Amino acid sequence: MQIVLGAGGPVSNELTKELLKNGIAPMLVSRKPVTAFPTVEWKKADLKDLKETLAATKGATVIYMCAGLQYNKKIWSAEWPLIMDNLVAAAKETGARLIFFDNVYMYGHVKGPMTEETPYNPKSVKGEIRARIARKLLDESKSGNINGTIARAADFYGAESLNSFFDTMVLQKFSKKEKAMWMGNADTLHSLTYVPDAGKAMYLLGQQPSSGNQVWHVPTEKAMTGKDFIALAAKIFHTNPRYFEVRKLMLQAFGLMNPLVGETVELYYQYQFDYVFDSTKFENAFGVKPTAYETGISTLFENFWQRNGKNPV
C-alpha cells in the first residue's frame, strides 16, 4: 500500500494524480477530509500523535510525506522534530520506504548552484529546524534502520491554491492587470519548481527502490532573473510588465501588522542573492526534464481564465 501523508496540499494532490494515472490507488491521510479525490480512501490522523501515525501507516510499502506546518518558527521548533520521530518510528514499524518532501532552507545562502551535496549552513531558525530533521532521517537511513529518501524543491509555482509568492504576487496580479510585486532583487537569478513536476518526481522516487537512502533535487528549470520572469509572465498574460520590488525593510514593516509576512524576513537572503537550484542528478537518473517556464506559466494563464470564467486578455 502506498500512503500519502499531508493529503490535500499542492504537492500531495499532484502526487495523487500521478499515482492514480498509473493505476495505484493510494491511502490519503490528513487531519481534514480530502474532497479532491472522492473515490480514494481517506484516513484521519494527526502526525504529532505516534499512535495515530502508526495506525495510519499500517501495511504501508511506501510512505510519502508531503505535509506542511503553519508558517511559524515556534510551531516548527515544537512540532517538526516530533513529527520526524513519528515518521521514523512508522518506517521502522512497517518496513516501508519513507519519502520526505523538503525545501532548501538548511543550505542557507549558497554562492553557486545548490546540489544534493551542498553542505548544511542554515541562516535562519527555520533552516536550523529543517537541517535537524533532515539529519535525523538521513542518519537513520545510513544506520540501516529505515529506507529514507529526501526530495527537495526550490520555491515553487503552479499551485492550485496559489500559495507561492510567484503565483500570488506576479501571476494573480497580472491576471487582474495590476502591477506585480517581486520579492527582493529582481536582477538576481531565481529558480522555481513547477508543482506538477514535484508531484511526478515524488511518484517516480516511490516506484524506484534504488533511489532510496539519498537526497534528490526534483526537476526544476534553469534559474532566470526576476525581471525575465516578470517579462515572460506579462507576455503570456497580455499585460505590461509593471512591478515593484518588495525589499527587506518593507517586509519588516508589513510583518508588524501581518505575522505571516514577518515570518519570511529571516529568509530574505533567498531573494537578495542568486538562488540557483540544480536538479541534474534527478534528470539524468530518471531521464526526465522539468517543465519549461513558458509552458508552466501558459498553463496557469489558462487556469486563471477558467477559474474567473472569462478570458483575462
C-alpha positions as CSV (number, residue, x, y, z in Angstrom):
1,M,0.0,0.0,0.0
2,Q,1.2,3.5,-0.9
3,I,0.3,6.2,1.6
4,V,0.2,10.0,1.1
5,L,0.6,11.9,4.4
6,G,-0.4,15.5,4.3
7,A,-3.0,14.8,1.6
8,G,-4.9,17.8,0.2
9,G,-1.8,20.1,-0.3
10,P,-0.4,21.2,-3.6
11,V,2.4,18.6,-4.0
12,S,0.3,15.7,-2.5
13,N,-2.5,16.5,-4.9
14,E,-0.2,16.3,-7.9
15,L,1.4,13.1,-6.4
16,T,-2.0,11.5,-6.0
17,K,-2.9,12.4,-9.6
18,E,0.3,10.6,-10.8
19,L,-0.4,7.5,-8.7
20,L,-4.0,7.3,-10.0
21,K,-2.9,7.8,-13.5
22,N,-0.6,4.9,-13.2
23,G,-3.1,2.5,-11.7
24,I,-2.1,3.0,-8.0
25,A,-4.9,3.9,-5.5
26,P,-3.2,5.4,-2.5
27,M,-4.4,5.9,1.0
28,L,-4.8,9.6,1.7
29,V,-4.0,10.7,5.3
30,S,-4.6,14.2,6.7
31,R,-6.3,15.9,9.6
32,K,-9.1,17.2,7.5
33,P,-11.1,15.3,4.8
34,V,-9.8,15.5,1.2
35,T,-12.5,16.3,-1.3
36,A,-10.5,16.5,-4.5
37,F,-10.4,12.7,-4.9
38,P,-13.8,11.3,-3.8
39,T,-13.1,7.8,-5.0
40,V,-9.9,7.5,-3.0
41,E,-9.9,6.2,0.6
42,W,-9.1,8.8,3.2
43,K,-8.0,8.4,6.8
44,K,-7.8,11.0,9.6
45,A,-4.6,11.3,11.6
46,D,-2.5,13.8,13.5
47,L,1.2,13.2,12.7
48,K,2.1,14.7,16.0
49,D,0.5,11.6,17.7
50,L,2.6,8.5,17.5
51,K,-0.3,6.1,17.8
52,E,-2.3,7.8,15.1
53,T,0.7,7.9,12.8
54,L,1.4,4.2,13.3
55,A,-2.3,3.4,12.7
56,A,-2.4,5.5,9.6
57,T,0.6,3.9,8.0
58,K,-0.1,0.3,9.0
59,G,0.5,-2.0,6.0
60,A,2.4,0.7,4.0
61,T,5.1,-0.2,1.5
62,V,5.8,3.4,0.5
63,I,5.1,6.4,2.7
64,Y,5.1,9.8,1.0
65,M,5.4,12.7,3.5
66,C,4.0,15.9,1.9
67,A,2.5,17.6,5.0
68,G,3.4,21.1,6.0
69,L,3.0,23.1,9.1
70,Q,1.8,26.6,9.9
71,Y,4.5,29.0,8.9
72,N,5.6,29.9,12.3
73,K,9.1,29.2,13.7
74,K,7.8,28.4,17.2
75,I,5.4,25.9,15.9
76,W,8.1,24.4,13.6
77,S,10.5,24.1,16.5
78,A,8.0,22.3,18.7
79,E,6.3,20.1,16.1
80,W,8.8,19.2,13.2
81,P,11.2,17.1,15.4
82,L,8.2,15.3,17.0
83,I,6.7,14.5,13.6
84,M,10.0,13.3,12.2
85,D,10.4,11.0,15.2
86,N,7.0,9.6,14.5
87,L,7.7,9.2,10.8
88,V,10.9,7.3,11.6
89,A,9.0,5.1,14.0
90,A,6.4,4.3,11.3
91,A,9.1,3.4,8.8
92,K,10.7,1.1,11.3
93,E,7.3,-0.5,12.2
94,T,6.2,-1.1,8.6
95,G,9.5,-1.5,6.8
96,A,8.1,0.9,4.3
97,R,10.2,3.3,2.2
98,L,9.8,6.9,3.6
99,I,10.0,9.7,1.0
100,F,10.1,13.1,2.6
101,F,9.3,16.2,0.6
102,D,11.7,19.0,1.7
103,N,12.8,22.5,0.9
104,V,16.3,24.2,0.8
105,Y,16.3,26.3,4.0
106,M,19.0,24.1,5.5
107,Y,21.5,25.2,2.8
108,G,21.4,28.8,3.8
109,H,23.0,31.4,1.4
110,V,24.8,29.4,-1.3
111,K,27.2,31.0,-3.7
112,G,26.7,29.0,-6.9
113,P,24.2,26.2,-7.6
114,M,22.6,24.2,-4.8
115,T,23.1,20.5,-5.4
116,E,22.4,17.3,-3.3
117,E,26.0,17.6,-2.0
118,T,25.7,21.2,-0.7
119,P,26.6,21.3,3.0
120,Y,24.0,22.5,5.5
121,N,24.7,26.1,6.6
122,P,21.4,27.4,7.8
123,K,20.9,31.2,8.2
124,S,17.5,31.1,9.8
125,V,15.7,29.4,12.6
126,K,13.5,27.6,10.1
127,G,16.6,26.5,8.3
128,E,18.1,25.1,11.5
129,I,15.0,23.1,12.1
130,R,14.9,21.7,8.6
131,A,18.6,20.8,8.9
132,R,17.9,19.0,12.2
133,I,15.1,16.8,10.9
134,A,16.8,16.1,7.6
135,R,19.9,14.8,9.5
136,K,17.6,12.7,11.7
137,L,16.2,11.0,8.6
138,L,19.5,10.5,6.8
139,D,21.3,9.3,10.0
140,E,18.6,6.6,10.5
141,S,19.0,5.7,6.8
142,K,22.7,5.4,7.0
143,S,22.5,3.3,10.1
144,G,20.2,0.9,8.2
145,N,17.3,1.4,10.5
146,I,15.0,2.7,7.7
147,N,14.9,3.3,4.0
148,G,14.6,7.0,3.8
149,T,14.7,9.4,0.8
150,I,14.6,13.2,0.7
151,A,13.1,15.0,-2.3
152,R,13.9,18.7,-2.3
153,A,12.4,21.5,-4.3
154,A,13.1,25.2,-4.9
155,D,10.5,27.9,-4.3
156,F,7.5,26.6,-6.3
157,Y,4.9,27.9,-8.6
158,G,1.8,26.5,-10.2
159,A,-0.2,25.5,-7.1
160,E,-4.0,25.4,-7.4
161,S,-4.2,27.1,-4.1
162,L,-2.0,30.0,-5.3
163,N,0.2,29.8,-2.2
164,S,3.6,30.7,-3.6
165,F,4.9,34.2,-3.9
166,F,5.2,34.0,-7.7
167,D,1.6,32.8,-8.1
168,T,0.1,35.4,-5.8
169,M,2.5,38.4,-6.3
170,V,3.0,38.1,-10.0
171,L,0.6,35.9,-11.9
172,Q,-2.5,36.7,-9.9
173,K,-1.7,40.4,-10.2
174,F,-1.2,40.1,-13.9
175,S,-4.5,38.3,-14.3
176,K,-6.2,41.4,-13.0
177,K,-3.9,43.8,-15.0
178,E,-2.4,45.0,-11.8
179,K,1.2,45.8,-11.0
180,A,3.2,42.8,-9.9
181,M,5.4,42.5,-6.9
182,W,8.8,40.8,-6.9
183,M,10.3,39.6,-3.6
184,G,13.8,41.0,-3.2
185,N,16.2,42.0,-6.0
186,A,14.7,41.4,-9.5
187,D,18.2,41.5,-11.0
188,T,19.3,38.2,-9.3
189,L,18.7,34.7,-10.5
190,H,16.0,32.6,-9.0
191,S,14.9,29.0,-9.5
192,L,11.2,28.0,-9.4
193,T,9.9,24.4,-9.3
194,Y,6.6,23.7,-11.1
195,V,4.3,21.9,-8.6
196,P,3.2,19.2,-11.1
197,D,6.9,18.4,-11.7
198,A,7.4,18.0,-7.9
199,G,4.4,15.6,-7.7
200,K,5.6,13.5,-10.6
201,A,9.1,13.3,-9.1
202,M,7.7,12.0,-5.8
203,Y,5.8,9.4,-7.7
204,L,8.9,8.3,-9.6
205,L,11.0,8.1,-6.5
206,G,8.3,5.9,-4.9
207,Q,8.4,3.4,-7.8
208,Q,12.2,3.1,-7.9
209,P,13.6,1.3,-4.9
210,S,17.2,2.0,-5.9
211,S,16.5,5.8,-5.3
212,G,16.3,5.2,-1.5
213,N,18.6,6.4,1.2
214,Q,19.7,9.5,-0.5
215,V,18.8,13.1,-1.4
216,W,17.2,14.1,-4.7
217,H,16.5,17.6,-6.2
218,V,13.3,17.4,-8.1
219,P,13.3,18.6,-11.8
220,T,13.5,22.3,-11.9
221,E,14.1,24.6,-14.9
222,K,17.2,26.7,-15.1
223,A,17.2,29.9,-13.0
224,M,16.1,33.2,-14.5
225,T,16.3,36.8,-13.2
226,G,13.2,38.2,-11.6
227,K,13.0,40.7,-14.5
228,D,12.9,37.9,-17.0
229,F,10.2,36.0,-15.1
230,I,8.1,39.2,-15.0
231,A,8.6,39.9,-18.7
232,L,7.7,36.3,-19.6
233,A,4.6,36.3,-17.4
234,A,3.5,39.7,-18.7
235,K,3.8,38.5,-22.3
236,I,1.7,35.4,-21.6
237,F,-0.9,37.3,-19.6
238,H,-1.1,40.1,-22.2
239,T,-0.3,42.9,-19.9
240,N,2.5,45.4,-19.2
241,P,5.5,44.1,-17.2
242,R,4.9,46.6,-14.4
243,Y,6.3,45.7,-11.0
244,F,7.9,46.9,-7.8
245,E,10.4,45.2,-5.6
246,V,9.5,44.2,-2.0
247,R,12.7,44.8,-0.1
248,K,13.6,43.8,3.5
249,L,12.6,47.0,5.2
250,M,9.1,46.8,3.6
251,L,8.8,43.1,4.7
252,Q,9.7,44.1,8.2
253,A,7.1,46.9,8.2
254,F,4.4,44.6,6.8
255,G,5.4,42.0,9.3
256,L,4.4,44.3,12.2
257,M,0.8,44.0,11.0
258,N,0.9,40.5,9.5
259,P,2.8,37.8,11.4
260,L,2.9,35.5,8.4
261,V,4.8,38.2,6.4
262,G,7.0,38.7,9.4
263,E,8.0,35.1,9.3
264,T,9.5,35.5,5.9
265,V,12.0,38.2,6.9
266,E,14.7,35.7,8.2
267,L,14.7,34.1,4.7
268,Y,15.1,37.3,2.8
269,Y,18.7,36.3,1.7
270,Q,17.0,33.9,-0.8
271,Y,15.6,36.9,-2.7
272,Q,18.6,39.2,-2.1
273,F,21.2,37.0,-3.8
274,D,21.2,34.4,-6.6
275,Y,19.2,31.4,-5.7
276,V,20.2,28.6,-8.2
277,F,18.8,25.1,-7.8
278,D,20.4,22.2,-9.7
279,S,18.4,19.1,-10.5
280,T,20.9,17.4,-12.9
281,K,21.1,14.3,-10.8
282,F,17.4,13.5,-11.0
283,E,17.1,14.5,-14.6
284,N,19.9,12.1,-15.6
285,A,18.9,9.3,-13.4
286,F,15.2,9.2,-14.5
287,G,15.5,10.6,-18.0
288,V,13.0,13.5,-17.3
289,K,13.2,17.2,-17.9
290,P,11.5,20.0,-16.0
291,T,8.6,21.8,-17.5
292,A,9.7,25.0,-19.3
293,Y,8.7,28.2,-17.5
294,E,6.8,29.3,-20.6
295,T,4.8,26.1,-20.7
296,G,4.0,26.2,-16.9
297,I,3.0,29.9,-16.9
298,S,0.9,29.4,-20.1
299,T,-1.0,26.6,-18.3
300,L,-1.6,28.8,-15.3
301,F,-2.9,31.5,-17.7
302,E,-5.5,29.1,-18.9
303,N,-6.3,28.1,-15.4
304,F,-7.0,31.8,-14.4
305,W,-9.2,32.1,-17.4
306,Q,-11.2,29.0,-16.4
307,R,-11.4,30.0,-12.8
308,N,-12.6,33.5,-13.5
309,G,-15.0,32.4,-16.2
310,K,-13.6,34.9,-18.6
311,N,-10.5,35.5,-20.8
312,P,-8.1,37.6,-18.8
313,V,-6.7,39.1,-22.0
